[in-house]
């Protein structure tokens, strides 16, 4: 059975546990992660409107398309929640 374009993305939902683990790796755990400084800077701005910068910085260090897609789904579902997860991971107050 053929699946129309975009249908799979609509069925998949954001995996918040996974995105938190992936952000923790990118921000704190991984060795020599490209884009870590940019990612920390984007979360430090204090405004969820910086989500485009978060996604671009995340892409610099993450090569797994599934993880990038999940981050994007989370941002689309609730950008403020995602932004605050990142802020907490770098020990800043939620915005």
SELORO-515830 format. One line per field, with one value per atom (N, C-alpha, C): residue number from 1; atom name; y, x, z; chain. Coordinates in steps of 0.05 Angstrom, whole numbers, plus 5000, padded with zeros to 4 digits. Layout:
REM SELORO-515830
lumvo	(NUM_...)
bafi	(CA_...)
Y	(Y_...)
X	(X_...)
Z	(Z_...)
pase	(A_...)
END
This chain:
REM SELORO-515830
lumvo	(1_1_1_2_2_2_3_3_3_4_4_4_5_5_5_6_6_6_7_7_7_8_8_8_9_9_9_10_10_10_11_11_11_12_12_12_13_13_13_14_14_14_15_15_15_16_16_16_17_17_17_18_18_18_19_19_19_20_20_20_21_21_21_22_22_22_23_23_23_24_24_24_25_25_25_26_26_26_27_27_27_28_28_28_29_29_29_30_30_30_31_31_31_32_32_32_33_33_33_34_34_34_35_35_35_36_36_36_37_37_37_38_38_38_39_39_39_40_40_40_41_41_41_42_42_42_43_43_43_44_44_44_45_45_45_46_46_46_47_47_47_48_48_48_49_49_49_50_50_50_51_51_51_52_52_52_53_53_53_54_54_54_55_55_55_56_56_56_57_57_57_58_58_58_59_59_59_60_60_60_61_61_61_62_62_62_63_63_63_64_64_64_65_65_65_66_66_66_67_67_67_68_68_68_69_69_69_70_70_70_71_71_71_72_72_72_73_73_73_74_74_74_75_75_75_76_76_76_77_77_77_78_78_78_79_79_79_80_80_80_81_81_81_82_82_82_83_83_83_84_84_84_85_85_85_86_86_86_87_87_87_88_88_88_89_89_89_90_90_90_91_91_91_92_92_92_93_93_93_94_94_94_95_95_95)
bafi	(N_CA_C_N_CA_C_N_CA_C_N_CA_C_N_CA_C_N_CA_C_N_CA_C_N_CA_C_N_CA_C_N_CA_C_N_CA_C_N_CA_C_N_CA_C_N_CA_C_N_CA_C_N_CA_C_N_CA_C_N_CA_C_N_CA_C_N_CA_C_N_CA_C_N_CA_C_N_CA_C_N_CA_C_N_CA_C_N_CA_C_N_CA_C_N_CA_C_N_CA_C_N_CA_C_N_CA_C_N_CA_C_N_CA_C_N_CA_C_N_CA_C_N_CA_C_N_CA_C_N_CA_C_N_CA_C_N_CA_C_N_CA_C_N_CA_C_N_CA_C_N_CA_C_N_CA_C_N_CA_C_N_CA_C_N_CA_C_N_CA_C_N_CA_C_N_CA_C_N_CA_C_N_CA_C_N_CA_C_N_CA_C_N_CA_C_N_CA_C_N_CA_C_N_CA_C_N_CA_C_N_CA_C_N_CA_C_N_CA_C_N_CA_C_N_CA_C_N_CA_C_N_CA_C_N_CA_C_N_CA_C_N_CA_C_N_CA_C_N_CA_C_N_CA_C_N_CA_C_N_CA_C_N_CA_C_N_CA_C_N_CA_C_N_CA_C_N_CA_C_N_CA_C_N_CA_C_N_CA_C_N_CA_C_N_CA_C_N_CA_C_N_CA_C_N_CA_C_N_CA_C_N_CA_C_N_CA_C_N_CA_C_N_CA_C_N_CA_C_N_CA_C)
Y	(4976_5000_5025_5043_5068_5087_5101_5120_5148_5166_5193_5208_5226_5242_5257_5257_5271_5256_5234_5219_5208_5197_5185_5206_5230_5251_5259_5259_5267_5246_5221_5199_5199_5205_5204_5228_5222_5244_5250_5272_5281_5262_5254_5237_5255_5264_5283_5272_5247_5234_5232_5224_5222_5249_5270_5296_5307_5302_5311_5297_5271_5256_5266_5271_5280_5308_5325_5352_5351_5334_5331_5322_5304_5295_5318_5333_5355_5378_5383_5406_5399_5374_5367_5342_5321_5295_5288_5295_5287_5300_5286_5297_5313_5337_5354_5356_5363_5366_5392_5390_5414_5429_5455_5471_5474_5461_5463_5492_5507_5535_5550_5546_5559_5550_5525_5514_5526_5527_5539_5569_5583_5611_5615_5597_5600_5595_5576_5571_5593_5607_5628_5654_5657_5682_5688_5668_5672_5675_5667_5671_5648_5635_5612_5620_5646_5655_5648_5640_5632_5603_5590_5562_5556_5574_5570_5568_5584_5583_5557_5548_5523_5500_5499_5478_5478_5502_5504_5496_5504_5497_5467_5455_5426_5411_5420_5406_5406_5426_5428_5403_5394_5372_5345_5345_5320_5312_5288_5278_5258_5249_5230_5244_5239_5253_5247_5224_5217_5235_5241_5258_5287_5295_5323_5325_5305_5306_5306_5291_5291_5318_5330_5357_5377_5375_5392_5387_5362_5356_5367_5364_5375_5405_5418_5448_5456_5440_5447_5442_5421_5414_5434_5441_5459_5471_5493_5505_5515_5526_5536_5513_5491_5468_5458_5456_5447_5467_5493_5513_5512_5507_5506_5480_5458_5434_5440_5454_5461_5480_5499_5518_5504_5485_5470_5453_5442_5425_5441_5467_5484_5501_5492_5503_5532_5539_5565_5562_5583_5583_5581_5569_5568_5596_5601_5628_5630)
X	(5017_5000_5018_5012_5028_5019_5039_5034_5038_5018_5021_5044_5056_5078_5067_5084_5077_5061_5048_5031_5046_5069_5085_5093_5100_5107_5083_5060_5036_5029_5034_5028_5048_5073_5093_5089_5091_5088_5115_5117_5142_5148_5174_5183_5199_5186_5198_5221_5219_5240_5266_5262_5285_5298_5282_5293_5308_5299_5313_5340_5341_5366_5385_5375_5391_5402_5386_5395_5416_5412_5432_5459_5458_5483_5496_5480_5491_5501_5488_5495_5516_5516_5533_5550_5540_5553_5572_5565_5581_5608_5628_5655_5657_5667_5673_5649_5626_5601_5602_5600_5599_5573_5574_5551_5542_5558_5550_5549_5569_5569_5545_5539_5517_5490_5488_5464_5460_5482_5480_5472_5484_5477_5448_5437_5409_5391_5397_5381_5384_5406_5412_5397_5386_5373_5348_5336_5313_5286_5285_5260_5256_5234_5228_5227_5227_5228_5254_5274_5300_5301_5277_5276_5289_5287_5300_5331_5342_5370_5378_5360_5365_5366_5347_5347_5371_5379_5403_5428_5431_5454_5455_5431_5429_5438_5430_5437_5468_5482_5511_5525_5514_5527_5513_5490_5474_5471_5479_5477_5454_5441_5420_5394_5384_5360_5335_5334_5311_5311_5334_5336_5330_5339_5333_5303_5291_5262_5247_5256_5242_5244_5267_5270_5251_5249_5232_5203_5195_5167_5161_5180_5176_5173_5190_5188_5161_5151_5126_5103_5105_5084_5083_5106_5106_5134_5139_5166_5175_5156_5164_5173_5159_5167_5195_5200_5226_5248_5242_5261_5268_5248_5253_5268_5264_5280_5309_5315_5343_5355_5339_5349_5355_5338_5343_5368_5373_5397_5423_5422_5446_5443_5425_5422_5413_5395_5382_5353_5341_5313_5296_5273_5254_5245_5240_5232_5202)
Z	(5000_5000_5000_4982_4980_5002_5013_5035_5023_5025_5014_5028_5014_5025_5050_5071_5095_5115_5107_5125_5149_5144_5165_5186_5178_5197_5214_5202_5217_5238_5233_5251_5274_5269_5290_5309_5335_5354_5367_5380_5392_5415_5417_5439_5458_5479_5497_5513_5521_5537_5520_5495_5477_5471_5467_5460_5484_5508_5532_5534_5529_5530_5508_5484_5462_5467_5478_5485_5507_5527_5548_5536_5518_5505_5490_5475_5459_5476_5498_5515_5536_5546_5569_5567_5555_5557_5534_5510_5487_5486_5475_5472_5446_5448_5425_5406_5417_5401_5385_5359_5342_5349_5350_5355_5384_5402_5431_5441_5434_5443_5431_5406_5393_5406_5412_5425_5453_5468_5495_5493_5473_5469_5462_5445_5437_5461_5478_5502_5523_5522_5542_5537_5513_5506_5523_5534_5552_5537_5512_5497_5478_5479_5462_5432_5426_5399_5386_5402_5392_5382_5380_5372_5345_5326_5300_5304_5322_5327_5342_5360_5374_5353_5335_5315_5298_5288_5271_5286_5311_5327_5332_5338_5343_5318_5295_5270_5265_5276_5272_5285_5307_5322_5319_5308_5306_5277_5271_5244_5240_5262_5260_5253_5229_5219_5236_5248_5265_5290_5301_5325_5318_5295_5285_5281_5268_5263_5289_5309_5335_5348_5348_5360_5346_5320_5304_5311_5315_5323_5350_5369_5396_5395_5379_5376_5364_5345_5333_5353_5369_5388_5411_5422_5445_5447_5433_5432_5459_5475_5501_5520_5519_5535_5528_5502_5492_5500_5497_5504_5534_5551_5579_5587_5573_5578_5573_5551_5545_5565_5574_5595_5621_5629_5654_5652_5628_5624_5627_5622_5625_5651_5668_5695_5695_5677_5677_5684_5694_5701_5676_5679_5656_5649_5624_5615_5615)
pase	(A_A_A_A_A_A_A_A_A_A_A_A_A_A_A_A_A_A_A_A_A_A_A_A_A_A_A_A_A_A_A_A_A_A_A_A_A_A_A_A_A_A_A_A_A_A_A_A_A_A_A_A_A_A_A_A_A_A_A_A_A_A_A_A_A_A_A_A_A_A_A_A_A_A_A_A_A_A_A_A_A_A_A_A_A_A_A_A_A_A_A_A_A_A_A_A_A_A_A_A_A_A_A_A_A_A_A_A_A_A_A_A_A_A_A_A_A_A_A_A_A_A_A_A_A_A_A_A_A_A_A_A_A_A_A_A_A_A_A_A_A_A_A_A_A_A_A_A_A_A_A_A_A_A_A_A_A_A_A_A_A_A_A_A_A_A_A_A_A_A_A_A_A_A_A_A_A_A_A_A_A_A_A_A_A_A_A_A_A_A_A_A_A_A_A_A_A_A_A_A_A_A_A_A_A_A_A_A_A_A_A_A_A_A_A_A_A_A_A_A_A_A_A_A_A_A_A_A_A_A_A_A_A_A_A_A_A_A_A_A_A_A_A_A_A_A_A_A_A_A_A_A_A_A_A_A_A_A_A_A_A_A_A_A_A_A_A_A_A_A_A_A_A_A_A_A_A_A_A_A_A_A_A_A_A)
END
